[in-house]
Amino acid sequence: MNKEVPVQSWPCSYYLNGDRRWVPGRLSLTPTHLRFREDNAETFSVNFHLSSISEIKKETSTYIFSSITVLEKDNAKHWFSSLQPNRNAVFTVLEHFWREQLLSPRWEQDGVRTSKGKELINIVAGSQKRLEDTTRVLHHQGEQFDNVMSDLNKIEGDMATANRMLSVLEAPAWWPFSGNPWKRFGGSASKASPASDRPRGKEGVIVIIPIVFSHHPDHSLKPGKLTVLLSALEIADCDFHLLHRYERQDVDDIRAVTGHEITVRQRFIGKPDITYRILSAKLPDVLPLLELQYGKKMEFLEEAAMFSEKWRSSPGDRCSPGWQTDSWLLDTIVKSGPIAGGQAEAVIQDQEVSESEAQELRKILLKLKNIALDAECELERQDEALDEITSSVDNSVFSINQQTRRMRKLL
């Protein structure tokens, strides 16, 4: 149902080849279709799947009007002109969603939708890939914690060595008199060599997606990349030149306008907010990650509510209570197993999920469960490591301060 919600729509004019005239109306783009409806008309004059498009170009009509032409695979050519706010903004969005639709595994190249089972498998497989990527980053973060613990153990060993050396210097066995011999002879105690700086590990990149974006107050849309990290959001151009970085604590709110459009804002006092508007065909896969990371800072408007975890798990949802278990999908698919004869066939046709697809879904869900359990164990281990790191750092700071005072007395 969400696929029919327009991602964007623009006032424009369409050229009717049969009548040889331009008609005013509205061009609308959904995640899968491009449509045009004349003003005051109830039906669409133009309605075709994005995968049936073979070319999108900027051209100039006979009357020197800047236009966008869309060529279908059957050589049908469509002209759109008088585009608002401007031709470049519309072209950027159309080209982005067209290219992403061609690369999407959920649809065949001829524009025919895959079966429900295949669609569910693609969705769950995508979730598995995201969870695997997140777990991989989590394990990388755990390795960094292990390296920190190793370095802290080395520092504690150096502190113990420095403590013994300072004890010898404060009361050397060969000095028979009281007082500090180093002040009399101008010597100085050797300083413990500091631990060598280690290069920081790479930041945990969770996902990178292609986008089109605009920076408020400039409303012109440009192609680029959105990088979701463990601690930040980065917006870059197509050449990965960083344009802006939102640190996690600096993000004040993220508003999901639709499943394919968000705005990210950082507020300031005494100067303008930094707000980016982002559109992408890949945003439905990223919205759950953003909701997980930013929690209450995420706001889902009505057209994007179905992408929120709160909506999916709410008691008023149409899904059964099994939704929140690891087998909710399989329970929904195979619940009608005992139904006899023609009723069972009717249910299977309605669900469009074969037995082999259900088995594949079961395997993927079991993998998801194992990955989630592994991530849970890793998080618990990292919590313990963080407690040890905190305690070790506090002890090291105390030892360093104490030994600094002793060294100053020797000098």
Secondary structure per residue as TSV (DSSP state, phi and psi in degrees):
chain	resnum	aa	ss	phi	psi
A	1	M	-	360.0	-37.0
A	2	N	G	-68.3	-18.1
A	3	K	G	-71.1	-20.8
A	4	E	G	-87.3	-8.1
A	5	V	S	-73.6	125.3
A	6	P	-	-62.6	134.3
A	7	V	S	-75.8	-44.6
A	8	Q	E	-148.5	155.5
A	9	S	E	-145.2	148.7
A	10	W	E	-140.6	138.8
A	11	P	E	-66.6	139.8
A	12	C	E	-165.0	-175.5
A	13	S	E	-123.3	144.2
A	14	Y	E	-121.0	139.0
A	15	Y	E	-92.1	119.3
A	16	L	E	-87.4	112.1
A	17	N	T	-63.4	-40.8
A	18	G	T	-63.9	-41.7
A	19	D	T	-91.9	-10.3
A	20	R	T	54.4	52.5
A	21	R	E	-153.3	160.0
A	22	W	E	-93.9	138.9
A	23	V	E	-123.1	135.3
A	24	P	E	-77.1	150.7
A	25	G	E	-179.4	-152.4
A	26	R	E	-136.6	128.2
A	27	L	E	-94.3	126.7
A	28	S	E	-124.8	144.5
A	29	L	E	-120.9	125.0
A	30	T	-	-106.5	172.8
A	31	P	S	-59.7	-17.4
A	32	T	S	-126.4	-17.3
A	33	H	E	-132.2	155.9
A	34	L	E	-117.5	129.7
A	35	R	E	-136.8	150.5
A	36	F	E	-135.4	132.9
A	37	R	E	-128.2	131.8
A	38	E	E	-69.3	154.9
A	39	D	T	-58.5	134.6
A	40	N	T	68.5	11.6
A	41	A	-	-96.9	150.4
A	42	E	S	-94.7	-22.4
A	43	T	S	-114.6	163.2
A	44	F	-	-83.6	132.1
A	45	S	S	-75.3	-32.6
A	46	V	E	-130.6	131.2
A	47	N	E	-157.7	105.5
A	48	F	E	-146.4	159.1
A	49	H	E	-75.3	144.7
A	50	L	G	-62.5	-31.2
A	51	S	G	-71.4	-12.6
A	52	S	G	-86.0	-2.8
A	53	I	E	-82.1	132.1
A	54	S	E	-103.4	-18.9
A	55	E	E	-162.7	140.6
A	56	I	E	-126.4	125.7
A	57	K	E	-136.1	157.9
A	58	K	E	-94.8	123.9
A	59	E	E	-137.5	173.4
A	60	T	E	-119.1	129.2
A	61	S	-	-75.8	174.3
A	62	T	T	-58.2	-31.2
A	63	Y	T	-92.6	22.7
A	64	I	S	59.3	37.4
A	65	F	-	-100.1	134.2
A	66	S	E	-71.0	131.7
A	67	S	E	-138.9	165.8
A	68	I	E	-116.5	129.6
A	69	T	E	-110.5	138.6
A	70	V	E	-120.8	120.2
A	71	L	E	-105.5	123.1
A	72	E	E	-85.7	166.6
A	73	K	T	-67.2	-21.6
A	74	D	T	-89.5	17.1
A	75	N	S	70.9	10.6
A	76	A	-	-74.1	127.4
A	77	K	E	-112.7	132.1
A	78	H	E	-117.1	134.7
A	79	W	E	-111.0	130.3
A	80	F	E	-126.9	128.1
A	81	S	E	-136.0	177.8
A	82	S	S	54.0	42.3
A	83	L	-	-77.4	136.7
A	84	Q	S	-119.5	137.4
A	85	P	S	-77.1	-28.7
A	86	N	-	-164.7	166.1
A	87	R	H	-66.0	-40.6
A	88	N	H	-62.4	-41.7
A	89	A	H	-63.1	-43.5
A	90	V	H	-67.0	-43.2
A	91	F	H	-61.8	-41.5
A	92	T	H	-60.3	-44.2
A	93	V	H	-69.0	-45.3
A	94	L	H	-59.5	-45.9
A	95	E	H	-64.2	-40.5
A	96	H	H	-60.3	-51.6
A	97	F	H	-70.2	-31.9
A	98	W	H	-64.7	-47.7
A	99	R	H	-65.2	-40.7
A	100	E	H	-67.7	-32.5
A	101	Q	H	-66.5	-36.9
A	102	L	H	-65.8	-31.1
A	103	L	H	-89.2	-8.3
A	104	S	-	-73.2	134.0
A	105	P	T	-79.0	-5.3
A	106	R	T	-83.6	-9.3
A	107	W	B	-134.0	145.1
A	108	E	-	-78.6	160.0
A	109	Q	T	-66.6	-24.3
A	110	D	T	-84.7	4.4
A	111	G	S	88.0	3.5
A	112	V	-	-89.1	131.7
A	113	R	B	-71.8	143.7
A	114	T	-	-74.2	169.6
A	115	S	-	-67.1	163.7
A	116	K	H	-60.5	-39.6
A	117	G	H	-62.5	-46.1
A	118	K	H	-62.7	-39.2
A	119	E	H	-63.9	-42.6
A	120	L	H	-64.4	-40.3
A	121	I	H	-62.5	-42.6
A	122	N	H	-63.0	-40.6
A	123	I	H	-64.7	-48.0
A	124	V	H	-68.1	-37.8
A	125	A	H	-64.0	-37.6
A	126	G	H	-64.0	-41.0
A	127	S	H	-63.4	-38.8
A	128	Q	H	-62.0	-42.7
A	129	K	H	-63.6	-42.4
A	130	R	H	-63.0	-42.7
A	131	L	H	-67.3	-37.3
A	132	E	H	-64.1	-42.4
A	133	D	H	-62.7	-43.7
A	134	T	H	-64.1	-41.3
A	135	T	H	-65.8	-37.6
A	136	R	H	-62.2	-43.2
A	137	V	H	-64.8	-37.5
A	138	L	H	-63.5	-42.2
A	139	H	H	-66.8	-36.4
A	140	H	H	-62.8	-39.9
A	141	Q	H	-64.4	-38.1
A	142	G	H	-63.3	-37.8
A	143	E	H	-63.3	-37.6
A	144	Q	H	-64.2	-41.4
A	145	F	H	-60.6	-41.4
A	146	D	H	-62.0	-41.2
A	147	N	H	-64.1	-39.4
A	148	V	H	-63.1	-43.6
A	149	M	H	-61.9	-40.6
A	150	S	H	-62.4	-43.6
A	151	D	H	-66.4	-38.1
A	152	L	H	-65.5	-36.7
A	153	N	H	-63.9	-38.7
A	154	K	H	-65.5	-40.1
A	155	I	H	-63.2	-42.3
A	156	E	H	-62.5	-38.4
A	157	G	H	-64.0	-41.2
A	158	D	H	-64.8	-37.6
A	159	M	H	-64.4	-39.4
A	160	A	H	-65.2	-40.9
A	161	T	H	-63.6	-44.8
A	162	A	H	-62.4	-36.5
A	163	N	H	-63.8	-42.5
A	164	R	H	-65.6	-41.8
A	165	M	H	-64.3	-40.2
A	166	L	H	-66.3	-36.2
A	167	S	H	-63.2	-40.5
A	168	V	H	-66.2	-41.4
A	169	L	H	-68.6	-34.3
A	170	E	H	-69.8	-31.2
A	171	A	S	-142.0	74.4
A	172	P	-	-65.9	143.5
A	173	A	T	-66.9	-25.9
A	174	W	T	-87.8	-4.4
A	175	W	-	-97.9	109.9
A	176	P	-	-82.3	-11.9
A	177	F	S	-101.6	168.3
A	178	S	S	-82.1	167.0
A	179	G	S	95.9	179.3
A	180	N	-	-98.4	114.7
A	181	P	H	-69.0	-23.7
A	182	W	H	-73.3	-28.2
A	183	K	H	-70.6	-34.8
A	184	R	H	-70.2	-40.6
A	185	F	H	-100.5	6.3
A	186	G	T	72.6	13.5
A	187	G	-	-76.0	174.3
A	188	S	-	-144.8	144.1
A	189	A	-	-73.6	142.8
A	190	S	-	-74.0	139.2
A	191	K	-	-88.9	141.3
A	192	A	-	-66.1	132.3
A	193	S	-	-69.7	133.5
A	194	P	-	-69.9	155.5
A	195	A	-	-65.9	138.2
A	196	S	-	-66.8	143.1
A	197	D	-	-71.8	134.8
A	198	R	-	-100.5	141.2
A	199	P	-	-66.4	140.2
A	200	R	-	-65.9	145.1
A	201	G	-	-73.6	163.2
A	202	K	-	-65.4	143.7
A	203	E	-	-65.0	148.8
A	204	G	-	-73.8	101.0
A	205	V	E	-84.8	119.8
A	206	I	E	-86.7	-49.2
A	207	V	E	-158.4	149.1
A	208	I	E	-125.7	127.4
A	209	I	E	-129.2	150.2
A	210	P	E	-75.5	142.6
A	211	I	E	-141.8	168.6
A	212	V	E	-120.8	139.1
A	213	F	E	-144.0	163.2
A	214	S	E	-140.3	149.5
A	215	H	E	-109.8	114.3
A	216	H	T	-58.4	135.0
A	217	P	T	-90.3	-0.3
A	218	D	-	-74.8	121.2
A	219	H	-	-97.3	1.9
A	220	S	-	-72.1	134.0
A	221	L	-	-92.4	138.7
A	222	K	E	-131.6	148.3
A	223	P	E	-76.8	150.7
A	224	G	E	-171.9	-158.6
A	225	K	E	-133.7	142.4
A	226	L	E	-113.7	125.0
A	227	T	E	-111.3	123.0
A	228	V	E	-99.6	116.5
A	229	L	E	-110.7	171.2
A	230	L	S	-62.6	-31.4
A	231	S	S	-122.5	7.5
A	232	A	E	-165.7	168.8
A	233	L	E	-121.6	133.3
A	234	E	E	-123.5	134.6
A	235	I	E	-113.6	124.7
A	236	A	E	-132.7	164.1
A	237	D	E	-81.0	-174.7
A	238	C	T	-65.8	-21.4
A	239	D	T	-93.5	12.8
A	240	F	-	63.9	26.4
A	241	H	-	-81.0	120.4
A	242	L	E	-65.7	125.9
A	243	L	E	-99.7	-40.0
A	244	H	E	-158.5	147.0
A	245	R	E	-126.3	122.3
A	246	Y	E	-96.1	110.5
A	247	E	E	-66.4	150.3
A	248	R	G	-57.1	-41.2
A	249	Q	G	-76.1	-14.6
A	250	D	G	-87.2	-16.2
A	251	V	-	-74.0	119.8
A	252	D	-	-89.2	-38.2
A	253	D	E	-159.9	148.9
A	254	I	E	-124.5	120.2
A	255	R	E	-109.4	120.3
A	256	A	E	-89.9	104.3
A	257	V	E	-74.5	-49.0
A	258	T	E	-135.2	-175.7
A	259	G	T	-69.0	-10.8
A	260	H	T	-123.6	10.5
A	261	E	E	-143.7	131.2
A	262	I	E	-135.4	160.8
A	263	T	E	-126.4	136.6
A	264	V	E	-116.4	130.0
A	265	R	E	-132.4	140.3
A	266	Q	E	-121.9	121.2
A	267	R	-	-87.7	150.8
A	268	F	-	-137.0	156.9
A	269	I	S	-104.8	122.3
A	270	G	S	90.3	-2.6
A	271	K	S	-149.8	161.6
A	272	P	-	-61.9	149.2
A	273	D	-	-68.0	156.2
A	274	I	E	-100.7	108.5
A	275	T	E	-126.1	129.4
A	276	Y	E	-119.2	135.6
A	277	R	E	-102.5	128.2
A	278	I	E	-127.1	130.1
A	279	L	E	-122.2	141.0
A	280	S	-	-163.5	143.9
A	281	A	T	-71.1	-17.4
A	282	K	T	-94.9	-0.1
A	283	L	H	-61.9	-35.3
A	284	P	H	-56.0	-29.3
A	285	D	H	-78.6	-21.4
A	286	V	H	-96.0	-25.5
A	287	L	H	-56.5	-42.4
A	288	P	H	-61.5	-34.6
A	289	L	H	-66.7	-43.1
A	290	L	H	-64.7	-40.0
A	291	E	H	-64.9	-38.0
A	292	L	H	-66.2	-38.8
A	293	Q	H	-79.0	-41.0
A	294	Y	H	-107.0	-6.9
A	295	G	G	50.1	-115.8
A	296	K	G	-68.4	-14.1
A	297	K	G	-75.9	-13.4
A	298	M	E	-86.8	132.4
A	299	E	E	-125.4	125.2
A	300	F	E	-105.5	117.4
A	301	L	-	-73.9	175.5
A	302	E	G	-57.1	-44.0
A	303	E	G	-73.1	-15.5
A	304	A	G	-108.0	2.1
A	305	A	G	-61.1	-31.5
A	306	M	G	-68.4	-13.3
A	307	F	G	-90.2	-2.6
A	308	S	S	-88.2	139.6
A	309	E	H	-63.9	-33.0
A	310	K	H	-64.0	-38.6
A	311	W	H	-67.6	-41.8
A	312	R	H	-68.3	-31.5
A	313	S	T	-101.6	8.1
A	314	S	S	-72.9	149.6
A	315	P	T	-61.7	-28.0
A	316	G	T	-82.9	0.4
A	317	D	S	-66.4	152.9
A	318	R	S	-73.2	-14.9
A	319	C	S	-74.8	155.6
A	320	S	-	-74.0	166.6
A	321	P	G	-59.4	-21.3
A	322	G	G	-65.9	-8.3
A	323	W	G	-55.9	-37.5
A	324	Q	G	-86.5	2.9
A	325	T	S	-98.7	168.5
A	326	D	T	-73.5	-10.2
A	327	S	T	-115.8	19.3
A	328	W	H	-59.9	-37.7
A	329	L	H	-68.3	-45.2
A	330	L	H	-67.5	-37.8
A	331	D	H	-59.4	-40.2
A	332	T	H	-67.4	-36.9
A	333	I	H	-74.6	-46.6
A	334	V	H	-102.0	8.5
A	335	K	T	-62.0	-26.2
A	336	S	T	-89.8	17.6
A	337	G	T	-54.4	-48.1
A	338	P	T	-69.3	-9.3
A	339	I	-	-64.2	140.3
A	340	A	-	-94.3	152.1
A	341	G	H	48.5	-126.1
A	342	G	H	-64.9	-30.8
A	343	Q	H	-62.6	-43.5
A	344	A	H	-62.7	-41.5
A	345	E	H	-64.3	-38.9
A	346	A	H	-64.3	-41.2
A	347	V	H	-64.4	-43.2
A	348	I	H	-62.5	-41.6
A	349	Q	H	-64.0	-37.7
A	350	D	H	-67.5	-39.1
A	351	Q	H	-80.1	-26.7
A	352	E	T	57.6	37.4
A	353	V	-	-124.6	118.6
A	354	S	-	-83.2	169.5
A	355	E	H	-64.1	-41.0
A	356	S	H	-64.5	-37.7
A	357	E	H	-67.1	-37.8
A	358	A	H	-64.1	-39.3
A	359	Q	H	-64.7	-40.8
A	360	E	H	-64.6	-40.7
A	361	L	H	-61.5	-39.9
A	362	R	H	-61.7	-43.0
A	363	K	H	-62.1	-44.2
A	364	I	H	-64.9	-41.5
A	365	L	H	-65.5	-37.0
A	366	L	H	-64.1	-39.5
A	367	K	H	-62.7	-42.8
A	368	L	H	-59.5	-42.1
A	369	K	H	-63.4	-44.1
A	370	N	H	-64.1	-41.0
A	371	I	H	-64.2	-41.0
A	372	A	H	-64.1	-40.8
A	373	L	H	-64.9	-40.1
A	374	D	H	-62.8	-42.1
A	375	A	H	-63.9	-38.3
A	376	E	H	-63.3	-43.9
A	377	C	H	-62.9	-41.1
A	378	E	H	-65.0	-39.3
A	379	L	H	-64.2	-41.3
A	380	E	H	-63.0	-41.2
A	381	R	H	-64.2	-39.6
A	382	Q	H	-69.7	-33.4
A	383	D	H	-60.8	-44.1
A	384	E	H	-64.4	-40.9
A	385	A	H	-63.0	-38.8
A	386	L	H	-64.0	-39.2
A	387	D	H	-62.6	-42.9
A	388	E	H	-65.2	-40.9
A	389	I	H	-62.5	-44.6
A	390	T	H	-59.9	-46.7
A	391	S	H	-63.5	-43.3
A	392	S	H	-65.3	-40.8
A	393	V	H	-63.7	-43.0
A	394	D	H	-60.3	-43.1
A	395	N	H	-65.1	-39.8
A	396	S	H	-65.9	-41.4
A	397	V	H	-63.6	-42.2
A	398	F	H	-62.5	-44.5
A	399	S	H	-64.0	-42.4
A	400	I	H	-62.7	-45.3
A	401	N	H	-62.6	-41.3
A	402	Q	H	-65.2	-44.5
A	403	Q	H	-72.1	-28.5
A	404	T	H	-63.6	-42.7
A	405	R	H	-64.0	-40.4
A	406	R	H	-65.1	-39.4
A	407	M	H	-66.7	-36.2
A	408	R	H	-65.7	-34.9
A	409	K	H	-66.3	-37.3
A	410	L	H	-65.7	-32.2
A	411	L	-	-80.2	360.0
